[in-house]
Amino acid sequence: MEKLADTLSGKLETLHHLSKDCSIYRVTEPTRCSNPSHFTPQIVSIGPFHHGKEELKPMEEHKQRYLKYFLQRTKVRMARFLSFIKDRETRLRNCYAETIRNLGSDEFVAMVLVDAGFLVEFLLRFHRPRFITDDDRIFRKPQLCYEIWYDFLLVENQLPLFILNDLFHLAKTATYEDAFYENISFVKITCFWLEDRIVKPLDKNSLKIHFPKAEHFLDLILLCLQPSQSRAQIMLKDQNIPSVKELHQAGVKFKPAAGSTKSLLDINFNQGILEIPFFEVYDDTERAYRNLLAFERMHGYKGYFNDYIIMMACLISCPKDAELLVQNEVLVLGITETVPTSYDFQYSGVVTDLQAYRKLPWHKWKAALKQNYFNTPWASISVIAAVILLLLTATQTVSSLIAL
């Protein structure tokens, strides 16, 4: 027993110190099992949790190529970048909620440089297309840009923002051409990528305000999604939240929240009108939302986003609910890979005319009359007969009044 005690004591003495500052977590198995693909990178690994996985290796060459272009613009040598990361290795490792045992110091530092260089170069090219090269397989053909960026929003696929920002700043200190990074900061290119593309609405000023205290991309989004106003906390006695269809039948009107709202979570009801901030749903929206929920829960934040998801899930309980929100211009349904751009969409003129036509009340009334009352010959005859009967009744009433 003494020998066993010594062995166990030795293990206890060698336990790695766990930092209270961790912010990057591995999703628990019960959460992962329900939707494993929502928490696992499909194309690219960022950070240590999925580093080296066989199915993600095809992207490693692209990551290294991006790093190469990033380094070619600066006079700062690779060895300097590696030393810079090495000096911050302990802080970087402490950002992860579990000990990174599978990567030694050199491998860990190299991984951080490759992944950080790749992310910075991606954001640069997204912000300034002139950085895109002819051999770019992410922004040119085959285009992977829109497929890859949701991998950047996974709980397990994060690098701390501080190292990305610091490496970008270090590269800017000595470049071969000052115009390379003119009026560009890492904050600016990050905000440009996140604003109105991943989760809407995300206000640019809010992104800039929260950036200094954000741990990583997911944290930055959640900080920006905090409700803009505090709500009175009352006990919810009846937890049966009515759906949009039920509310519509009760006479509730729906409208997108005023443009001044700063948060997706600002849902308000006043004088029979339910205001919901405009939001778009694409094929990868659920994936992003599940990771935001998982991070919010694991990081110990108050469950503002969780409450929003519960509210919206109850409001939109069937296709008819979604249809009503689309009709009231609160919701847009789309596909990530086929998002129309405002400047080069070939049907922009047709769409503009269709939108203007749809908004005219007369067209809506005429369509409703035709669809509801003249959709079959018998329905048309019934309506005409009813109108004739109404006119005859009115004529008879007028004649009786005149006779008096």
Salt bridges, closest charged atoms under 4 A:
ASP21 OD1 - LYS20 NZ 3.33
GLU29 OE2 - ARG32 NE 3.62
GLU54 OE1 - LYS57 NZ 3.22
GLU60 OE2 - LYS63 NZ 2.92
GLU61 OE2 - ARG65 NH2 2.81
GLU89 OE1 - LYS86 NZ 3.15
GLU89 OE2 - ARG93 NE 2.90
GLU98 OE2 - ARG26 NH2 3.03
ASP115 OD1 - LYS63 NZ 2.77
GLU121 OE2 - ARG73 NH2 2.50
GLU121 OE2 - ARG125 NE 2.83
ASP134 OD1 - ARG140 NH2 3.99
ASP135 OD2 - ARG65 NE 3.65
ASP136 OD2 - ARG125 NH1 2.59
ASP151 OD1 - ARG287 NH2 2.59
GLU156 OE2 - ARG32 NH2 2.10
GLU156 OE1 - HIS50 NE2 2.67
GLU195 OE1 - LYS204 NZ 3.94
ASP203 OD1 - LYS262 NZ 3.84
GLU275 OE2 - LYS255 NZ 3.85
GLU280 OE2 - LYS200 NZ 2.55
GLU286 OE2 - ARG290 NH2 2.93
GLU323 OE2 - LYS320 NZ 3.79
GLU329 OE2 - ARG358 NH2 3.31
